Amino acid sequence: MRQMLPLACMGVLLSSTFLTPVVSAQETRGGPSTSLDAVTVYATRSPQSAFEVPAMTSKVDTDAPGNAMAGDVGDLLEFTPGVEVTDGPRRNGQTVSIRGFDDEAIITLMDGRRQNFEAAHDGRFFIDPSLLKSVEIVKGSSSAIYGGGAIGGVVAFETKDAADMLLPDETWGVYTSAGYRTASKEYSPVVSVYGRTGSLDIIGMAAVRNSGDIKQGDGNELISEDNLLSGTFKVGYSVDDFNTVKFIYQGLHNDGTEPNNGGGAITTSNPIVEKTVNDNQYAVKYEFDNPSNSWLKPKLHLYYNDTRVREEDVTGTNAGRVQTRDLSTIGFTADNQMSIDISETQNHIISYGFEIYHDEQEGTTTNAGTRPGVPNADATNYGFYVQDEIALDTNAGRFLIIPAARFDSYRSSDDAGNSQSEHQVSPKISMSYLPNDNLMFFGSLAQAFRAPNLTEIYASGMHFPGAFPFPPDNFFVPNPDLRPETVTTFELGAGLKFNDVMAENDRIQVKGSWFISEGNDFISQEVDIFAGTTENVNIPNARLTGLEVDGTYQLHPVTAKLGLSYVEAENEDTGEYLSNNVPLTLVADLAYSATSIESIFGVRGRFAAANDKVGSANTPTPGYSVYDVYYRWLPSGPGLDTLTVDLGVSNIFDKAYSTAFATLLEEGRSYNVRVAYKW
């Protein structure tokens, strides 16, 4: 498999150069979203060219062909290099991994709000993909500006605004869509109303998603039922030309039937439950932006998230038992940016800010008061950061030098009287160098950390009951001495982009990097079957090394995209492999815009080598190849110019496969459709 991946990578790129255009070039509404001039906002907190910034980033357009039919976040991110969506096909248990770091070592943001809900079985965030405008992923250490938890990077979800739906001359509109996926018998209608008048803009979106059991590649069905209602409501008000206030509400309600651990098979210790999820998020944002004032661009953000999960056992020895997990977060951020021109060849963008947030968790069970593994606990975190983006234009080329540092402090405690208090400084220095417009080199050295979460520190009670041949019941052991993870990452990379390479008006861009992360006090869960204990402990020394390459080739009407990633992780003291390993994985997407028939055709694939570098507690998994095809029709006739029809088949060969370290097979072949119309 490893020998095939480089050949496949080269083959897809080269094959695109031999596809001769058969239609004239023209702008196509809703065409392939890939842009070689993409801009990243989250990598440095200010707009920067994704090619020139000294970091690896990806941005997913949720309305692009192939993406618009996504049933969950896993479908959206499946073809993003360096990103894994783990824990199987059930949406409630899915979590995101970047460069082998799990969701606890990644900061997840929703319109800038931290998503701190953490549960090994219930996922981290709750959002219907049809409400999203984009997902931006920053890969690699980001604690210097985002604080604790950004060891592996940042996943930033952005929901739709009225401005995203309206053309410049429009003041109001209505959007409707309906979709269906055969593998889960899922239908998904969406309706949105939006408008703007004077200083006010408003959007309301509501999405329903009802699905049944999931058909897997081996023909079996995975018990999973979701009845989901979600929506967003935003009101923006411009006080004057410079001051803007925005009010945001986002909510989700889901009644589902699945095992307690959605990422596992049904067993006596993992019974079927009736699961109800309620997630409500509220925010107020203020922004001042006067183009003539380069010293003052403050942004203030106050938010409150409340996530409640209720589970009632349907099967097993505890049938009728009701367990709950509630987590609320109240947070506030204040940021400012100054742009200073030292000379015609030197500019500084200085960003600085403050953040504070408080988490409070409560778990209950009808059996014994406090839910096992869900401690009643709270934590307060605050931090200050400063960053200077130094742009230098010299005779030898352009430099972008970015020093940054952040101080964080946190304190947590539980109802049993245990507590923990720590602080940390996270520095980072990164630089990119462009000798000309076609070539760039970059490097970075950063230290990041993540504090242990409330469950990792204070969990107690029964984890799972004993069963033959291992009779002891297994209990959580609190560990208030658990130390924060600290990781030092060194990264080197390069990129190139050219026009008119193999044909007139073609464009190619490739960017890649190699990185090594040295970790101290990695947090790992140890389950001792014979002793009957589960405890989170620190691994003193760990090392992750990896690579990532992202490339795009465009020659109208063809767009080809490729991504390659690999991570190897080991315990430096014992030499044993860790569960952070990611096998060599290639993702590819080839799209063809047939403008003469107002259509876009595409095929994409994900190819993974065997996951055979595993520790003694893990099971190797074989490699796999999985393919999707998609089609979009964009008619331009009278009354049809706002109609979009998407058709697709995911996992077209009905492959039975599982991703690295997953215990469940993924979704089998699914025929998908979505029809959208703007009024």
C-alpha positions in Angstrom: 0.0 0.0 0.0 2.8 2.4 0.8 4.3 1.9 -2.6 1.0 2.5 -4.3 0.3 5.8 -2.6 3.1 7.9 -4.2 2.2 6.4 -7.6 -1.5 7.2 -7.1 -0.6 10.8 -6.0 1.5 11.4 -9.1 -1.0 9.7 -11.4 -4.0 11.8 -10.4 -2.0 15.1 -10.9 -0.6 14.0 -14.2 -3.9 12.6 -15.5 -5.5 16.0 -15.1 -3.1 17.6 -17.5 -4.2 15.3 -20.3 -7.9 16.2 -20.0 -8.4 18.7 -22.8 -11.0 21.5 -22.3 -14.1 21.0 -24.4 -16.0 24.1 -23.3 -15.1 27.8 -23.1 -13.9 29.1 -19.7 -16.5 31.0 -17.8 -17.5 31.6 -14.2 -19.8 28.8 -13.0 -22.2 29.5 -10.1 -21.4 27.0 -7.3 -18.4 25.5 -9.0 -15.4 23.9 -7.4 -14.5 25.9 -4.4 -10.7 25.5 -4.5 -8.8 28.8 -4.7 -5.1 29.1 -5.1 -5.4 32.6 -3.5 -7.1 31.3 -0.3 -6.9 33.4 2.9 -6.6 32.1 6.4 -7.9 34.1 9.4 -7.4 31.8 12.3 -3.7 30.9 11.7 -2.6 34.4 13.0 -6.0 36.0 14.0 -5.6 38.4 11.0 -6.1 37.7 7.3 -3.1 36.2 5.7 -2.4 34.3 2.4 -2.8 30.6 3.2 0.2 30.0 0.9 2.5 32.6 2.5 1.6 32.1 6.2 4.2 29.9 8.1 1.8 27.2 8.9 -0.3 24.4 7.2 -4.0 25.3 7.0 -7.1 23.9 5.3 -10.5 25.5 4.6 -13.6 23.5 3.7 -16.4 25.2 1.8 -19.5 23.4 3.0 -21.6 24.3 0.0 -19.0 23.0 -2.6 -20.0 20.1 -4.9 -19.6 16.9 -3.0 -19.7 18.6 0.4 -23.2 20.0 0.2 -24.7 16.5 0.7 -22.7 15.8 3.9 -24.8 14.1 6.6 -22.4 15.1 9.5 -19.1 16.7 10.2 -17.2 13.5 9.4 -18.5 13.7 5.8 -17.3 17.3 5.6 -13.7 16.6 6.8 -13.1 13.2 5.3 -11.0 14.5 2.5 -9.0 17.1 4.4 -5.3 16.1 4.7 -3.9 15.7 8.2 -7.4 15.4 9.7 -9.2 12.3 11.0 -12.8 12.0 12.2 -12.7 9.1 14.6 -15.1 6.8 16.6 -17.2 5.5 13.7 -20.1 6.6 11.6 -22.6 7.6 14.4 -22.7 11.4 14.5 -23.0 11.7 18.3 -19.7 10.0 19.0 -17.5 11.6 16.3 -14.5 13.6 17.3 -11.8 15.4 15.2 -8.1 14.5 15.3 -5.3 16.7 13.8 -1.9 15.2 13.2 -2.6 12.4 15.6 -3.7 14.6 18.4 -7.2 13.9 19.7 -10.0 16.3 20.4 -8.7 17.1 23.9 -5.5 18.5 22.4 -7.4 20.6 19.8 -9.4 23.8 20.3 -12.8 23.7 18.7 -14.5 27.1 18.0 -18.0 27.8 16.8 -18.2 31.3 15.5 -15.4 32.0 17.9 -17.0 30.3 20.9 -15.0 27.6 22.7 -16.7 24.2 22.6 -15.6 22.7 25.9 -18.1 19.9 26.2 -16.0 16.7 26.6 -17.3 13.2 26.9 -15.5 10.0 25.7 -18.8 8.7 24.2 -20.8 11.8 23.1 -18.5 13.9 21.0 -17.4 17.5 21.5 -19.7 19.6 19.3 -23.3 19.5 18.0 -24.0 21.2 14.7 -25.8 20.3 11.5 -23.5 20.7 8.5 -26.2 22.5 6.5 -25.9 25.5 8.9 -22.2 25.9 8.3 -20.5 28.3 5.9 -17.0 26.9 6.3 -14.6 25.0 8.5 -11.0 26.3 8.8 -8.4 24.0 10.3 -5.0 25.3 11.6 -2.6 22.4 11.9 0.1 22.4 14.6 0.8 24.1 17.8 -1.4 27.2 18.4 -1.3 27.8 22.2 0.7 31.0 21.8 -2.4 32.8 20.7 -5.3 30.4 21.6 -4.2 29.1 24.9 -4.4 25.7 26.5 -5.7 22.8 24.4 -4.2 23.9 21.0 -1.4 21.4 20.9 -2.6 19.8 17.7 -4.3 22.9 16.3 -7.6 24.6 15.9 -10.9 23.6 14.2 -13.0 26.7 13.6 -16.6 26.4 12.4 -18.3 29.4 10.9 -22.1 29.5 10.5 -23.9 31.4 7.7 -24.7 35.1 7.8 -27.2 37.1 5.9 -24.4 38.6 3.8 -23.5 35.0 2.7 -27.0 34.5 1.2 -27.7 37.9 -0.4 -26.4 39.3 -3.6 -25.3 43.0 -3.5 -28.6 44.3 -4.8 -30.8 42.1 -2.7 -32.5 43.0 0.6 -34.2 39.8 1.6 -34.5 36.2 0.5 -35.7 32.7 1.4 -33.6 29.5 1.0 -34.9 26.0 1.0 -33.3 22.6 0.5 -34.1 19.0 0.9 -31.7 16.0 1.0 -31.8 12.2 1.3 -29.1 9.6 2.0 -30.0 5.9 1.4 -27.4 4.3 3.8 -29.1 5.7 6.9 -32.5 6.4 5.3 -31.9 10.1 6.3 -34.0 13.0 5.0 -32.9 16.6 5.8 -35.0 19.6 4.9 -33.6 23.1 5.6 -35.3 26.5 5.5 -33.8 29.9 5.9 -35.1 33.5 5.9 -32.7 36.5 5.8 -32.6 40.2 5.0 -31.0 43.5 5.5 -32.3 47.0 5.7 -30.4 50.1 6.6 -28.3 49.3 9.7 -29.9 45.9 10.4 -29.3 42.4 9.0 -31.1 39.2 10.2 -30.9 35.5 9.4 -32.8 32.6 10.7 -32.1 29.0 9.7 -33.7 25.8 10.8 -32.7 22.2 9.8 -34.3 18.9 10.4 -32.4 15.6 10.1 -34.1 12.3 10.7 -32.1 9.1 10.1 -32.3 5.4 10.9 -29.9 2.5 11.3 -26.7 2.8 9.3 -25.9 0.3 6.6 -22.3 -0.8 6.8 -20.0 -2.0 4.0 -20.4 -5.7 5.1 -24.2 -5.5 4.7 -24.9 -5.3 8.4 -26.9 -2.4 10.0 -25.6 -0.3 12.9 -28.4 0.6 15.4 -28.6 4.3 15.2 -31.6 6.6 15.1 -31.5 10.4 15.2 -34.4 12.9 15.2 -32.5 16.2 15.1 -33.8 19.8 15.0 -31.2 22.6 14.9 -31.0 26.2 14.0 -29.3 29.6 14.2 -30.6 33.1 14.6 -28.4 36.2 14.1 -29.2 39.9 14.3 -26.5 42.4 13.4 -26.9 46.1 14.1 -24.5 48.8 12.8 -24.6 51.6 15.3 -22.8 53.8 12.8 -20.1 53.4 10.1 -17.6 52.0 12.6 -19.4 50.2 15.4 -21.3 46.9 15.0 -23.1 44.7 17.5 -24.3 41.2 16.7 -26.5 38.9 18.7 -26.3 35.1 18.1 -28.3 32.1 19.1 -27.5 28.5 18.0 -29.5 25.5 19.2 -29.8 21.8 18.7 -32.2 19.1 20.0 -31.7 15.4 19.2 -33.7 12.4 20.3 -31.7 9.3 19.3 -31.4 5.6 20.0 -27.9 4.1 20.0 -25.5 2.4 22.5 -24.2 4.4 25.4 -20.8 4.6 23.7 -21.7 5.5 20.1 -18.2 4.5 19.0 -18.6 0.9 20.2 -20.6 -2.3 19.6 -23.6 -3.2 21.7 -22.6 -5.3 24.7 -23.9 -5.8 28.3 -21.6 -3.0 29.4 -22.5 -0.8 26.4 -26.3 -1.1 26.3 -28.8 0.7 24.0 -30.0 4.0 25.4 -32.5 6.6 24.5 -30.2 9.6 24.1 -31.5 13.2 24.2 -29.0 16.0 23.5 -29.9 19.7 24.1 -27.3 22.2 23.1 -28.0 26.0 23.4 -25.5 28.7 22.7 -25.8 32.5 23.1 -23.4 35.2 22.2 -23.0 39.0 21.9 -20.2 40.4 19.7 -19.0 44.0 19.4 -16.5 45.3 16.9 -15.0 48.7 16.1 -13.4 49.1 12.7 -12.4 52.6 11.5 -10.2 52.3 8.4 -8.5 55.6 9.2 -7.6 54.4 12.7 -4.8 51.7 12.4 -4.2 51.5 16.2 -7.7 50.6 17.4 -9.7 47.6 16.1 -11.2 46.1 19.3 -13.4 43.0 19.2 -15.3 41.9 22.3 -17.2 38.6 22.6 -19.3 37.4 25.4 -20.9 33.9 25.2 -22.7 31.2 27.1 -22.9 27.5 26.1 -25.1 24.9 27.8 -25.0 21.3 26.7 -27.1 18.6 28.3 -27.1 14.9 27.5 -29.7 12.5 29.0 -29.5 8.8 28.5 -32.0 6.2 29.5 -31.0 2.5 29.4 -33.3 0.5 27.1 -31.4 -2.9 27.4 -29.0 -4.5 29.9 -29.1 -5.0 33.6 -29.8 -1.4 34.3 -32.8 -1.0 32.0 -34.7 2.1 33.1 -31.7 3.9 34.6 -31.4 7.5 33.6 -28.0 9.2 33.5 -27.2 12.8 32.6 -24.2 14.9 31.8 -24.4 18.7 31.8 -21.7 21.2 31.0 -22.0 24.9 30.8 -19.4 27.4 29.7 -19.4 31.2 30.1 -16.6 33.0 28.3 -15.4 36.4 27.4 -12.6 37.5 24.9 -11.2 40.9 24.2 -8.8 41.4 21.3 -7.2 44.4 19.5 -5.0 44.8 16.5 -2.6 47.6 15.6 -1.1 48.1 12.1 2.1 50.1 12.2 4.1 51.0 9.1 7.7 51.5 10.1 8.7 52.2 6.5 7.6 51.4 3.0 9.3 48.0 3.3 8.4 47.1 6.9 4.9 46.7 8.5 3.9 45.3 11.9 0.4 43.9 12.8 0.4 43.7 16.6 -2.4 41.6 18.1 -3.0 41.3 21.8 -5.9 40.2 24.0 -7.4 38.6 27.0 -9.6 35.6 27.5 -11.5 34.1 30.5 -13.9 31.2 30.6 -15.5 29.1 33.3 -16.7 25.5 32.9 -19.2 23.8 35.3 -20.0 20.1 35.0 -22.7 18.0 36.7 -23.5 14.3 36.3 -26.4 12.5 37.8 -27.8 8.9 37.8 -31.0 7.5 39.2 -28.9 4.7 40.7 -26.6 6.5 43.0 -26.8 10.3 42.7 -23.5 11.3 41.0 -23.0 9.7 37.6 -19.8 7.5 37.6 -17.1 9.0 35.4 -18.9 12.4 35.3 -17.7 14.4 38.4 -19.4 17.4 39.7 -16.6 19.9 39.2 -15.8 23.3 37.8 -12.8 25.1 36.3 -11.7 28.7 35.6 -9.2 29.6 32.9 -7.8 33.0 31.9 -5.0 34.1 29.6 -3.2 37.0 28.0 -1.4 36.9 24.6 0.6 39.2 22.3 1.7 38.6 18.8 3.7 40.7 16.2 3.4 39.9 12.5 6.4 41.5 11.0 6.3 41.9 7.2 9.7 42.8 5.6 10.2 43.5 1.9 13.9 43.3 0.9 16.0 42.9 -2.2 16.4 39.2 -1.3 12.7 38.6 -1.1 9.8 38.9 1.4 9.9 37.8 5.0 7.0 37.2 7.4 8.3 36.9 11.0 5.8 36.1 13.8 6.9 36.0 17.4 4.0 35.3 19.9 3.5 34.3 23.5 0.6 33.7 25.9 0.3 33.3 29.6 -2.5 31.0 30.9 -3.7 30.2 34.4 -6.3 27.7 35.4 -7.8 26.3 38.6 -10.3 23.4 39.0 -12.0 21.7 41.9 -14.7 19.0 42.5 -17.3 18.4 45.1 -15.1 15.9 47.0 -12.6 18.7 47.9 -9.9 17.9 45.4 -8.4 20.8 43.5 -5.7 21.7 41.0 -4.1 25.0 40.1 -1.4 25.6 37.4 -0.1 28.2 35.0 1.8 28.1 31.8 3.6 30.3 29.3 3.4 29.2 25.6 5.9 30.9 23.3 6.2 30.6 19.5 8.3 31.9 16.7 7.5 31.3 13.1 8.9 32.7 9.8 8.2 32.4 6.1 10.5 33.5 3.3 9.5 34.2 -0.3 12.5 34.7 -2.6 9.9 35.4 -5.3 6.2 35.0 -5.9 6.5 31.3 -6.9 8.5 29.9 -4.0 8.3 30.0 -0.2 10.0 28.3 2.8 8.8 28.4 6.3 9.7 27.1 9.8 8.4 27.4 13.3 9.3 26.5 16.9 6.5 26.4 19.5 5.6 25.2 22.9 2.0 24.3 23.6 0.1 22.8 26.5 -3.2 21.4 27.5 -4.6 21.2 31.0 -6.3 18.0 32.0 -10.1 18.3 31.8 -12.5 17.8 34.7 -13.3 14.2 33.9 -9.6 13.2 33.5 -8.8 14.6 36.9 -11.8 13.9 39.1 -13.7 10.9 37.6 -14.8 8.3 40.1 -17.4 5.5 40.4 -17.8 2.4 38.3 -16.5 2.4 34.7 -17.9 -0.9 33.6 -19.1 -4.1 35.4 -16.9 -7.2 35.4 -17.6 -10.1 33.1 -16.1 -13.6 32.7 -13.2 -14.2 32.4 -12.4 -10.9 34.1 -14.7 -10.8 37.1 -13.7 -7.6 38.9 -15.8 -4.5 38.4 -13.8 -1.7 37.0 -13.7 1.7 38.8 -12.4 5.2 38.0 -9.6 6.4 40.2 -9.4 10.2 40.6 -5.9 11.8 40.0 -5.7 15.4 41.2 -1.9 15.2 40.7 -2.4 14.8 36.9 0.0 17.3 35.2 -0.7 19.3 32.1 0.7 18.0 28.8 3.4 20.2 27.3 4.6 19.7 23.7 7.4 21.4 21.9 7.0 21.3 18.1 9.6 22.1 15.4 8.3 22.3 11.8 9.9 23.0 8.5 8.1 23.4 5.2 8.1 24.8 1.7 5.7 25.6 -1.1 5.6 26.5 -4.8 3.0 27.9 -7.1 3.3 28.5 -10.9 1.1 29.5 -13.8 1.4 28.2 -17.4 3.3 25.1 -16.3 2.0 22.3 -18.6 -0.5 24.4 -20.6 -1.5 28.0 -21.1 -3.5 29.4 -18.2 -3.0 26.4 -15.9 -2.1 26.9 -12.2 -0.4 24.6 -9.7 0.2 25.1 -6.0 1.9 22.6 -3.6 2.8 23.2 0.1 4.1 20.7 2.6 5.9 20.3 5.9 7.7 17.9 8.2 7.3 18.2 11.9 8.5 16.7 15.1 6.7 17.1 18.5 8.4 16.3 21.8 5.9 15.8 24.5 6.2 15.7 28.2 3.5 14.3 30.6 1.2 13.1 27.8 -2.2 12.3 29.4 -3.2 8.7 28.8 -6.0 6.5 30.2 -4.8 3.2 31.7 -7.4 0.5 32.2 -6.2 -2.4 34.4 -8.6 -5.2 33.8 -7.2 -7.4 36.6 -6.9 -4.7 39.2 -10.3 -3.3 38.3 -9.1 0.3 37.9 -9.2 3.0 35.3 -6.9 6.0 35.8 -5.6 8.9 33.8 -1.8 9.1 34.1 1.1 11.0 32.6 3.5 9.4 30.1 6.8 11.2 30.8 8.2 11.4 27.3 6.6 11.0 23.9 7.6 11.8 20.4 5.4 12.4 17.3 7.0 12.9 13.8 5.1 13.4 10.6 4.6 15.0 7.3 1.9 16.6 5.3 1.6 17.7 1.7 -1.3 19.6 0.1 -1.5 20.3 -3.7 -3.9 21.7 -6.2 -3.8 21.8 -10.0 -6.2 23.9 -12.2 -6.6 23.9 -15.9 -10.2 24.9 -16.8 -12.4 22.9 -16.8 -10.4 20.5 -14.5 -9.5 21.0 -10.8 -7.4 18.3 -9.1 -6.6 18.3 -5.4 -4.3 16.0 -3.5 -3.3 15.6 0.2 -0.8 13.3 1.9 -0.3 12.8 5.6 1.5 10.5 8.0 2.2 10.5 11.8 4.3 8.2 13.9 4.1 8.4 17.7 5.9 6.5 20.3 6.7 6.4 24.0 10.4 7.5 24.1 11.0 5.6 27.4 9.6 2.2 26.3 9.7 2.5 22.5 6.1 1.4 22.4 3.9 2.9 19.7 1.1 5.3 20.9 -2.5 5.6 19.7 -1.6 8.9 18.1 -0.2 7.1 15.0 -1.8 8.0 11.6 -1.0 5.6 8.8 0.2 7.0 5.4 -3.0 8.5 4.0 -3.7 10.0 0.6 -6.9 12.0 -0.3 -7.7 13.1 -3.8 -10.4 15.0 -5.6 -10.8 15.4 -9.4 -13.6 17.8 -10.6 -14.7 18.6 -14.2 -16.8 21.7 -15.0 -18.9 21.0 -18.1 -20.2 24.5 -18.5 -21.9 23.8 -21.8 -24.4 21.6 -19.9 -24.3 23.6 -16.7 -22.8 20.7 -14.8 -19.9 19.7 -12.6 -18.7 16.1 -12.3 -16.3 14.8 -9.6 -14.7 11.8 -8.1 -12.7 11.7 -4.9 -10.9 9.0 -2.9 -9.3 8.3 0.4 -6.5 5.7 0.5 -4.9 4.6 3.8 -2.1 2.2 4.4 -2.4 -0.5 7.1 -2.3 0.8 10.7 0.2 -1.7 11.9 2.3 0.5 14.2 0.2 0.0 17.4 0.9 -0.5 21.0 0.3 -3.7 23.0 -3.2 -2.6 24.0 -4.3 -1.8 20.4 -5.3 -4.0 17.4 -3.8 -3.4 13.9 -6.3 -2.5 11.2 -5.8 -3.1 7.5 -5.5 -0.4 4.8 -8.3 0.6 2.6 -9.4 2.5 -0.5 -12.8 4.2 -0.6 -14.2 6.3 -3.5 -17.1 8.8 -3.9 -18.6 10.3 -7.0 -20.7 13.5 -7.2 -22.6 15.6 -9.7 -24.0 19.2 -9.6 -26.5 20.8 -12.0 -26.7 24.6 -12.1 -29.4 25.6 -14.6 -29.4 29.2 -15.8 -32.8 29.4 -17.4 -35.6 31.8 -16.3 -36.9 30.8 -12.9 -34.1 28.1 -12.5 -31.1 30.3 -12.0 -31.2 29.9 -8.2 -31.7 26.1 -8.4 -29.0 23.7 -7.4 -29.3 19.9 -7.7 -26.6 17.7 -6.2 -26.4 13.9 -6.7 -23.7 11.5 -5.4 -22.7 8.1 -4.4 -20.4 7.7 -1.4 -18.3 4.5 -0.9 -19.3 3.5 -4.4 -17.8 0.0 -4.1 -19.5 -0.7 -0.7 -16.1 -1.1 1.0 -16.2 -2.7 4.5 -13.5 -0.7 6.3 -12.7 1.1 9.5 -10.4 4.0 10.2 -7.3 3.8 12.4 -8.2 2.6 16.0 -11.9 2.6 15.3 -13.9 -0.5 16.4 -16.8 0.0 14.0 -17.0 -0.3 10.2 -17.9 2.9 8.4 -21.0 3.6 6.4 -21.4 1.4 3.2 -22.6 2.6 -0.2 -25.0 5.5 0.0 -27.0 7.2 -2.8 -27.3 10.8 -1.9 -29.4 13.7 -3.3 -29.9 17.4 -2.4 -32.1 20.0 -4.1 -31.8 23.6 -3.1 -33.6 26.8 -4.2 -33.3 30.5 -3.4 -36.5 32.6 -3.6 
